[in-house]
Amino acid sequence: MKVIVIGSNGYMGKEVIALLEKGVMGSSLAAAVDINVPASCNYPTYTSPDDIIEDADVIIDFSHHSITKDVMHFAVSRGIPVVMATTGHSEDEKEYILKASKSIPVFMSANMSLGVALLVELAKNVAKTMPEADIEIVETHHNRKLDAPSGTALLIANAIKEVREKAQLIFGREGKRQSGEIGISAVRRGNIVGIHEVLVSTDSQTITLKHEAHSRALFAEGAISAASFIADKDAGLYNMNDMVGK
């Protein structure tokens, strides 16, 4: 499986390339794309995907949501499946991804971790079983992260809303908590890879669900697994639940 990595010089892009160079899951690096090209590297590197001449089986995008349209246009024009691992997409960008998925397979997840997928399902089950409980989501990341709240926190919150349709998402908080709210708080400090906690409380008890990422390699492994999963799929929009067989 030959992979194009977009956002190759970022934290996650470097993690993905390191695994591809080791041949993880039978993969290899076809080409890399980043606006900041490394001074020296032993693989083809471009500043725009349109300049790529190498063949590839799949694209992994860990760049920035602002170039989503460019990535999708390239992928559709070449007929290459995409693992969309960026977060913070606008509604317009989401529509563009959905449109592209009618022509090519697109795997999209706010978090590439199997553990987070399990956390999401647990949170939904607890929220459904305890319909009157207060729910707060607290996410913690390194001090360089651009988006807040994180895409994963929104993923968890929106999953809970599937079983609590009338719930209202509250980002940060001022004043008294209102019934039916799902609070989301973002903490930025140090070099933390990612911690997501779901706190479910009644007057008599609290259930705490927590996922902590110890290394960015976790998400790189997940992205390569997703790439392997969609490489031979029909056009469509896929996510973590599809991959884990739910």
DRENDREN-429702 format. One record per residue (C-alpha): x, y, z. Coordinates in nm, 4 decimals, m for minus. Layout:
<rs>
<r><X>X</X><Y>Y</Y><Z>Z</Z></r>
...
</rs>
This chain:
<rs>
<r><X>0.0000</X><Y>0.0000</Y><Z>0.0000</Z></r>
<r><X>0.1621</X><Y>0.3224</Y><Z>m0.1201</Z></r>
<r><X>0.0627</X><Y>0.6322</Y><Z>0.0777</Z></r>
<r><X>0.0750</X><Y>1.0068</Y><Z>0.0117</Z></r>
<r><X>0.1076</X><Y>1.2054</Y><Z>0.3365</Z></r>
<r><X>m0.0233</X><Y>1.5627</Y><Z>0.3361</Z></r>
<r><X>0.0998</X><Y>1.7771</Y><Z>0.6238</Z></r>
<r><X>0.4146</X><Y>1.5679</Y><Z>0.6283</Z></r>
<r><X>0.6308</X><Y>1.8142</Y><Z>0.8224</Z></r>
<r><X>0.3863</X><Y>1.8556</Y><Z>1.1117</Z></r>
<r><X>0.3910</X><Y>1.6555</Y><Z>1.4346</Z></r>
<r><X>0.1502</X><Y>1.3905</Y><Z>1.3116</Z></r>
<r><X>0.2818</X><Y>1.3844</Y><Z>0.9566</Z></r>
<r><X>0.6277</X><Y>1.2981</Y><Z>1.0850</Z></r>
<r><X>0.4840</X><Y>1.0181</Y><Z>1.2991</Z></r>
<r><X>0.3014</X><Y>0.8703</Y><Z>1.0007</Z></r>
<r><X>0.6104</X><Y>0.8884</Y><Z>0.7780</Z></r>
<r><X>0.8240</X><Y>0.7193</Y><Z>1.0444</Z></r>
<r><X>0.5838</X><Y>0.4232</Y><Z>1.0489</Z></r>
<r><X>0.5527</X><Y>0.4108</Y><Z>0.6701</Z></r>
<r><X>0.9302</X><Y>0.3972</Y><Z>0.6374</Z></r>
<r><X>0.9232</X><Y>0.0927</Y><Z>0.8664</Z></r>
<r><X>0.6708</X><Y>m0.0742</Y><Z>0.6380</Z></r>
<r><X>0.4003</X><Y>m0.0971</Y><Z>0.9045</Z></r>
<r><X>0.1003</X><Y>m0.3005</Y><Z>0.7789</Z></r>
<r><X>0.2714</X><Y>m0.3511</Y><Z>0.4444</Z></r>
<r><X>0.2730</X><Y>0.0213</Y><Z>0.3751</Z></r>
<r><X>0.5251</X><Y>0.2521</Y><Z>0.2110</Z></r>
<r><X>0.5586</X><Y>0.6258</Y><Z>0.1471</Z></r>
<r><X>0.4789</X><Y>0.7341</Y><Z>m0.2088</Z></r>
<r><X>0.5212</X><Y>1.1101</Y><Z>m0.1603</Z></r>
<r><X>0.4883</X><Y>1.3863</Y><Z>0.0975</Z></r>
<r><X>0.3255</X><Y>1.7304</Y><Z>0.0830</Z></r>
<r><X>0.3858</X><Y>2.0281</Y><Z>0.3107</Z></r>
<r><X>0.4270</X><Y>2.4025</Y><Z>0.2707</Z></r>
<r><X>0.7474</X><Y>2.3643</Y><Z>0.4755</Z></r>
<r><X>0.9733</X><Y>2.1241</Y><Z>0.2900</Z></r>
<r><X>1.2456</X><Y>1.9594</Y><Z>0.5031</Z></r>
<r><X>1.6028</X><Y>2.0637</Y><Z>0.4248</Z></r>
<r><X>1.6881</X><Y>1.7060</Y><Z>0.3357</Z></r>
<r><X>1.4862</X><Y>1.3851</Y><Z>0.3051</Z></r>
<r><X>1.5038</X><Y>1.0595</Y><Z>0.1129</Z></r>
<r><X>1.1522</X><Y>1.0701</Y><Z>m0.0340</Z></r>
<r><X>0.9665</X><Y>1.2867</Y><Z>m0.2902</Z></r>
<r><X>0.8361</X><Y>1.6050</Y><Z>m0.1252</Z></r>
<r><X>0.6107</X><Y>1.8734</Y><Z>m0.2736</Z></r>
<r><X>0.4515</X><Y>2.1973</Y><Z>m0.1604</Z></r>
<r><X>0.1266</X><Y>2.1223</Y><Z>m0.3479</Z></r>
<r><X>m0.0503</X><Y>1.7897</Y><Z>m0.4078</Z></r>
<r><X>m0.1129</X><Y>1.8918</Y><Z>m0.7687</Z></r>
<r><X>0.2606</X><Y>1.8561</Y><Z>m0.8360</Z></r>
<r><X>0.2778</X><Y>1.4895</Y><Z>m0.7322</Z></r>
<r><X>0.3792</X><Y>1.2530</Y><Z>m1.0122</Z></r>
<r><X>0.4023</X><Y>0.9313</Y><Z>m0.8094</Z></r>
<r><X>0.1238</X><Y>0.6721</Y><Z>m0.8024</Z></r>
<r><X>m0.0441</X><Y>0.5978</Y><Z>m0.4697</Z></r>
<r><X>m0.3157</X><Y>0.3782</Y><Z>m0.3221</Z></r>
<r><X>m0.4365</X><Y>0.6173</Y><Z>m0.0519</Z></r>
<r><X>m0.3861</X><Y>0.9663</Y><Z>0.0947</Z></r>
<r><X>m0.3488</X><Y>1.0452</Y><Z>0.4651</Z></r>
<r><X>m0.4182</X><Y>1.4119</Y><Z>0.5408</Z></r>
<r><X>m0.2837</X><Y>1.5493</Y><Z>0.8700</Z></r>
<r><X>m0.2454</X><Y>1.9081</Y><Z>0.7448</Z></r>
<r><X>m0.5045</X><Y>2.1785</Y><Z>0.8203</Z></r>
<r><X>m0.8746</X><Y>2.1967</Y><Z>0.7441</Z></r>
<r><X>m0.8257</X><Y>2.5174</Y><Z>0.5452</Z></r>
<r><X>m0.6833</X><Y>2.3201</Y><Z>0.2494</Z></r>
<r><X>m0.9541</X><Y>2.0527</Y><Z>0.2554</Z></r>
<r><X>m1.0956</X><Y>2.1587</Y><Z>m0.0814</Z></r>
<r><X>m0.7529</X><Y>2.1379</Y><Z>m0.2467</Z></r>
<r><X>m0.6908</X><Y>1.7928</Y><Z>m0.0988</Z></r>
<r><X>m1.0299</X><Y>1.6619</Y><Z>m0.2066</Z></r>
<r><X>m1.0026</X><Y>1.8093</Y><Z>m0.5544</Z></r>
<r><X>m0.6681</X><Y>1.6352</Y><Z>m0.6031</Z></r>
<r><X>m0.7952</X><Y>1.3050</Y><Z>m0.4599</Z></r>
<r><X>m1.1053</X><Y>1.3008</Y><Z>m0.6791</Z></r>
<r><X>m0.9086</X><Y>1.3969</Y><Z>m0.9908</Z></r>
<r><X>m0.6693</X><Y>1.1058</Y><Z>m0.9311</Z></r>
<r><X>m0.9268</X><Y>0.8621</Y><Z>m0.7925</Z></r>
<r><X>m0.7343</X><Y>0.8097</Y><Z>m0.4685</Z></r>
<r><X>m0.9065</X><Y>0.7270</Y><Z>m0.1354</Z></r>
<r><X>m0.8495</X><Y>0.9742</Y><Z>0.1508</Z></r>
<r><X>m0.8070</X><Y>0.9382</Y><Z>0.5253</Z></r>
<r><X>m0.9159</X><Y>1.2816</Y><Z>0.6506</Z></r>
<r><X>m0.7467</X><Y>1.3214</Y><Z>0.9901</Z></r>
<r><X>m0.7737</X><Y>1.6991</Y><Z>1.0223</Z></r>
<r><X>m1.0318</X><Y>1.8620</Y><Z>1.2501</Z></r>
<r><X>m1.2095</X><Y>2.1965</Y><Z>1.2844</Z></r>
<r><X>m1.3831</X><Y>2.1853</Y><Z>0.9447</Z></r>
<r><X>m1.6347</X><Y>2.4522</Y><Z>0.8539</Z></r>
<r><X>m1.9793</X><Y>2.3482</Y><Z>0.7325</Z></r>
<r><X>m1.8725</X><Y>2.4380</Y><Z>0.3790</Z></r>
<r><X>m1.5654</X><Y>2.2143</Y><Z>0.4061</Z></r>
<r><X>m1.7758</X><Y>1.9291</Y><Z>0.5441</Z></r>
<r><X>m2.0073</X><Y>1.9600</Y><Z>0.2456</Z></r>
<r><X>m1.7081</X><Y>1.9404</Y><Z>0.0135</Z></r>
<r><X>m1.5902</X><Y>1.6211</Y><Z>0.1857</Z></r>
<r><X>m1.9371</X><Y>1.4710</Y><Z>0.1536</Z></r>
<r><X>m1.9471</X><Y>1.5606</Y><Z>m0.2158</Z></r>
<r><X>m1.6057</X><Y>1.4020</Y><Z>m0.2729</Z></r>
<r><X>m1.7160</X><Y>1.0827</Y><Z>m0.0941</Z></r>
<r><X>m1.9677</X><Y>1.0228</Y><Z>m0.3729</Z></r>
<r><X>m1.6721</X><Y>0.9687</Y><Z>m0.6086</Z></r>
<r><X>m1.4033</X><Y>0.8163</Y><Z>m0.3825</Z></r>
<r><X>m1.3863</X><Y>0.6430</Y><Z>m0.0437</Z></r>
<r><X>m1.3236</X><Y>0.8933</Y><Z>0.2374</Z></r>
<r><X>m1.2457</X><Y>0.7925</Y><Z>0.5954</Z></r>
<r><X>m1.3173</X><Y>1.0763</Y><Z>0.8360</Z></r>
<r><X>m1.2749</X><Y>1.0735</Y><Z>1.2116</Z></r>
<r><X>m1.1952</X><Y>1.3444</Y><Z>1.4642</Z></r>
<r><X>m0.9767</X><Y>1.0902</Y><Z>1.6415</Z></r>
<r><X>m0.7930</X><Y>0.7923</Y><Z>1.4940</Z></r>
<r><X>m0.7772</X><Y>0.5982</Y><Z>1.8215</Z></r>
<r><X>m0.9681</X><Y>0.2729</Y><Z>1.8773</Z></r>
<r><X>m0.9674</X><Y>0.3554</Y><Z>2.2486</Z></r>
<r><X>m1.1493</X><Y>0.6825</Y><Z>2.1826</Z></r>
<r><X>m1.4051</X><Y>0.4967</Y><Z>1.9701</Z></r>
<r><X>m1.4735</X><Y>0.2745</Y><Z>2.2721</Z></r>
<r><X>m1.4920</X><Y>0.5797</Y><Z>2.5006</Z></r>
<r><X>m1.7561</X><Y>0.7326</Y><Z>2.2728</Z></r>
<r><X>m1.9715</X><Y>0.4202</Y><Z>2.2881</Z></r>
<r><X>m1.9383</X><Y>0.3969</Y><Z>2.6664</Z></r>
<r><X>m2.0354</X><Y>0.7632</Y><Z>2.7039</Z></r>
<r><X>m2.3457</X><Y>0.7118</Y><Z>2.4888</Z></r>
<r><X>m2.4507</X><Y>0.4089</Y><Z>2.6935</Z></r>
<r><X>m2.4047</X><Y>0.5879</Y><Z>3.0262</Z></r>
<r><X>m2.5897</X><Y>0.8979</Y><Z>2.9023</Z></r>
<r><X>m2.8804</X><Y>0.6838</Y><Z>2.7845</Z></r>
<r><X>m2.8938</X><Y>0.4765</Y><Z>3.1046</Z></r>
<r><X>m2.8746</X><Y>0.7849</Y><Z>3.3302</Z></r>
<r><X>m3.0939</X><Y>1.0351</Y><Z>3.1410</Z></r>
<r><X>m3.1138</X><Y>1.2900</Y><Z>3.4255</Z></r>
<r><X>m2.7394</X><Y>1.2974</Y><Z>3.5043</Z></r>
<r><X>m2.5254</X><Y>1.6063</Y><Z>3.4400</Z></r>
<r><X>m2.2563</X><Y>1.5531</Y><Z>3.1761</Z></r>
<r><X>m1.9344</X><Y>1.7499</Y><Z>3.1418</Z></r>
<r><X>m1.6527</X><Y>1.6845</Y><Z>2.8940</Z></r>
<r><X>m1.3017</X><Y>1.8063</Y><Z>2.9761</Z></r>
<r><X>m1.0266</X><Y>1.7832</Y><Z>2.7142</Z></r>
<r><X>m0.6598</X><Y>1.8635</Y><Z>2.7727</Z></r>
<r><X>m0.3934</X><Y>1.9129</Y><Z>2.5045</Z></r>
<r><X>m0.0509</X><Y>2.0663</Y><Z>2.4525</Z></r>
<r><X>m0.0175</X><Y>2.4420</Y><Z>2.4459</Z></r>
<r><X>0.0340</X><Y>2.4577</Y><Z>2.0669</Z></r>
<r><X>m0.3003</X><Y>2.3063</Y><Z>1.9635</Z></r>
<r><X>m0.4929</X><Y>2.5398</Y><Z>1.7331</Z></r>
<r><X>m0.8557</X><Y>2.4340</Y><Z>1.7748</Z></r>
<r><X>m1.0574</X><Y>2.4455</Y><Z>2.0958</Z></r>
<r><X>m1.2566</X><Y>2.2513</Y><Z>2.1868</Z></r>
<r><X>m1.0865</X><Y>1.9555</Y><Z>2.0238</Z></r>
<r><X>m1.2498</X><Y>1.7622</Y><Z>1.7432</Z></r>
<r><X>m1.2555</X><Y>1.4589</Y><Z>1.9711</Z></r>
<r><X>m1.4480</X><Y>1.6457</Y><Z>2.2423</Z></r>
<r><X>m1.7060</X><Y>1.7456</Y><Z>1.9801</Z></r>
<r><X>m1.7148</X><Y>1.3868</Y><Z>1.8544</Z></r>
<r><X>m1.7991</X><Y>1.2654</Y><Z>2.2054</Z></r>
<r><X>m2.0555</X><Y>1.5412</Y><Z>2.2639</Z></r>
<r><X>m2.2359</X><Y>1.4847</Y><Z>1.9349</Z></r>
<r><X>m2.2458</X><Y>1.1113</Y><Z>2.0002</Z></r>
<r><X>m2.4118</X><Y>1.1771</Y><Z>2.3361</Z></r>
<r><X>m2.6619</X><Y>1.4058</Y><Z>2.1626</Z></r>
<r><X>m2.7738</X><Y>1.1031</Y><Z>1.9602</Z></r>
<r><X>m2.9305</X><Y>0.9661</Y><Z>2.2790</Z></r>
<r><X>m3.0101</X><Y>1.3083</Y><Z>2.4309</Z></r>
<r><X>m3.1541</X><Y>1.4941</Y><Z>2.1359</Z></r>
<r><X>m3.2602</X><Y>1.7998</Y><Z>2.3347</Z></r>
<r><X>m2.9203</X><Y>1.8487</Y><Z>2.4990</Z></r>
<r><X>m2.7449</X><Y>2.1828</Y><Z>2.4421</Z></r>
<r><X>m2.3675</X><Y>2.2061</Y><Z>2.4021</Z></r>
<r><X>m2.2031</X><Y>2.4707</Y><Z>2.6219</Z></r>
<r><X>m1.8440</X><Y>2.5747</Y><Z>2.5532</Z></r>
<r><X>m1.6809</X><Y>2.7015</Y><Z>2.8702</Z></r>
<r><X>m1.9237</X><Y>2.8255</Y><Z>3.1304</Z></r>
<r><X>m2.0575</X><Y>3.1438</Y><Z>3.2853</Z></r>
<r><X>m2.3145</X><Y>3.1411</Y><Z>3.5621</Z></r>
<r><X>m2.5384</X><Y>2.8599</Y><Z>3.6800</Z></r>
<r><X>m2.5540</X><Y>2.5276</Y><Z>3.5024</Z></r>
<r><X>m2.8853</X><Y>2.4725</Y><Z>3.3257</Z></r>
<r><X>m3.0675</X><Y>2.1408</Y><Z>3.3017</Z></r>
<r><X>m2.9884</X><Y>1.9410</Y><Z>2.9882</Z></r>
<r><X>m2.6545</X><Y>2.1030</Y><Z>2.9112</Z></r>
<r><X>m2.3451</X><Y>1.9150</Y><Z>2.7990</Z></r>
<r><X>m2.0507</X><Y>2.1257</Y><Z>2.9086</Z></r>
<r><X>m1.7232</X><Y>2.1175</Y><Z>2.7164</Z></r>
<r><X>m1.4058</X><Y>2.2641</Y><Z>2.8654</Z></r>
<r><X>m1.0682</X><Y>2.2938</Y><Z>2.6933</Z></r>
<r><X>m0.7374</X><Y>2.2977</Y><Z>2.8825</Z></r>
<r><X>m0.4078</X><Y>2.3810</Y><Z>2.7101</Z></r>
<r><X>m0.0815</X><Y>2.3149</Y><Z>2.8928</Z></r>
<r><X>0.2649</X><Y>2.1720</Y><Z>2.8442</Z></r>
<r><X>0.3265</X><Y>1.8951</Y><Z>2.5946</Z></r>
<r><X>0.0216</X><Y>1.6751</Y><Z>2.6622</Z></r>
<r><X>m0.0724</X><Y>1.4584</Y><Z>2.3648</Z></r>
<r><X>m0.4403</X><Y>1.4320</Y><Z>2.4559</Z></r>
<r><X>m0.6663</X><Y>1.3557</Y><Z>2.7514</Z></r>
<r><X>m1.0449</X><Y>1.3301</Y><Z>2.7236</Z></r>
<r><X>m1.2701</X><Y>1.2870</Y><Z>3.0258</Z></r>
<r><X>m1.6462</X><Y>1.2440</Y><Z>3.0403</Z></r>
<r><X>m1.7924</X><Y>1.3187</Y><Z>3.3836</Z></r>
<r><X>m2.1457</X><Y>1.1913</Y><Z>3.4448</Z></r>
<r><X>m2.2929</X><Y>1.3002</Y><Z>3.7787</Z></r>
<r><X>m2.6147</X><Y>1.2702</Y><Z>3.9738</Z></r>
<r><X>m2.6657</X><Y>1.4017</Y><Z>4.3264</Z></r>
<r><X>m2.5484</X><Y>1.0685</Y><Z>4.4663</Z></r>
<r><X>m2.2731</X><Y>0.9406</Y><Z>4.2332</Z></r>
<r><X>m2.0294</X><Y>1.0161</Y><Z>3.9519</Z></r>
<r><X>m1.9041</X><Y>0.7996</Y><Z>3.6678</Z></r>
<r><X>m1.5765</X><Y>0.9144</Y><Z>3.5110</Z></r>
<r><X>m1.4743</X><Y>0.7881</Y><Z>3.1669</Z></r>
<r><X>m1.1224</X><Y>0.8787</Y><Z>3.0597</Z></r>
<r><X>m0.8925</X><Y>0.8207</Y><Z>2.7651</Z></r>
<r><X>m0.5293</X><Y>0.9346</Y><Z>2.7707</Z></r>
<r><X>m0.2997</X><Y>0.9227</Y><Z>2.4697</Z></r>
<r><X>0.0605</X><Y>0.8523</Y><Z>2.5693</Z></r>
<r><X>0.2160</X><Y>0.9041</Y><Z>2.2263</Z></r>
<r><X>0.1235</X><Y>1.0564</Y><Z>1.8920</Z></r>
<r><X>0.2223</X><Y>0.7236</Y><Z>1.7372</Z></r>
<r><X>m0.1191</X><Y>0.6012</Y><Z>1.8548</Z></r>
<r><X>m0.2958</X><Y>0.8262</Y><Z>1.6041</Z></r>
<r><X>m0.0450</X><Y>0.7550</Y><Z>1.3272</Z></r>
<r><X>m0.1061</X><Y>0.3806</Y><Z>1.3661</Z></r>
<r><X>m0.4801</X><Y>0.4414</Y><Z>1.3544</Z></r>
<r><X>m0.4507</X><Y>0.6514</Y><Z>1.0389</Z></r>
<r><X>m0.2514</X><Y>0.3788</Y><Z>0.8618</Z></r>
<r><X>m0.5075</X><Y>0.1197</Y><Z>0.9735</Z></r>
<r><X>m0.7807</X><Y>0.3426</Y><Z>0.8296</Z></r>
<r><X>m0.5834</X><Y>0.3776</Y><Z>0.5052</Z></r>
<r><X>m0.5564</X><Y>0.0001</Y><Z>0.4756</Z></r>
<r><X>m0.9290</X><Y>m0.0307</Y><Z>0.5492</Z></r>
<r><X>m1.0501</X><Y>0.2053</Y><Z>0.2744</Z></r>
<r><X>m0.7855</X><Y>0.1322</Y><Z>0.0094</Z></r>
<r><X>m1.0154</X><Y>m0.1115</Y><Z>m0.1723</Z></r>
<r><X>m1.3561</X><Y>0.0197</Y><Z>m0.0638</Z></r>
<r><X>m1.6291</X><Y>0.1615</Y><Z>m0.2832</Z></r>
<r><X>m1.6952</X><Y>0.5355</Y><Z>m0.2821</Z></r>
<r><X>m1.8557</X><Y>0.6538</Y><Z>0.0391</Z></r>
<r><X>m1.7980</X><Y>0.8214</Y><Z>0.3734</Z></r>
<r><X>m1.6493</X><Y>0.5890</Y><Z>0.6375</Z></r>
<r><X>m1.5600</X><Y>0.6339</Y><Z>1.0037</Z></r>
<r><X>m1.4122</X><Y>0.4495</Y><Z>1.3003</Z></r>
<r><X>m1.7314</X><Y>0.2540</Y><Z>1.3652</Z></r>
<r><X>m1.7130</X><Y>0.1084</Y><Z>1.0137</Z></r>
<r><X>m1.3542</X><Y>m0.0017</Y><Z>1.0703</Z></r>
<r><X>m1.4103</X><Y>m0.1698</Y><Z>1.4056</Z></r>
<r><X>m1.7095</X><Y>m0.3546</Y><Z>1.2646</Z></r>
<r><X>m1.9819</X><Y>m0.1905</Y><Z>1.4678</Z></r>
</rs>
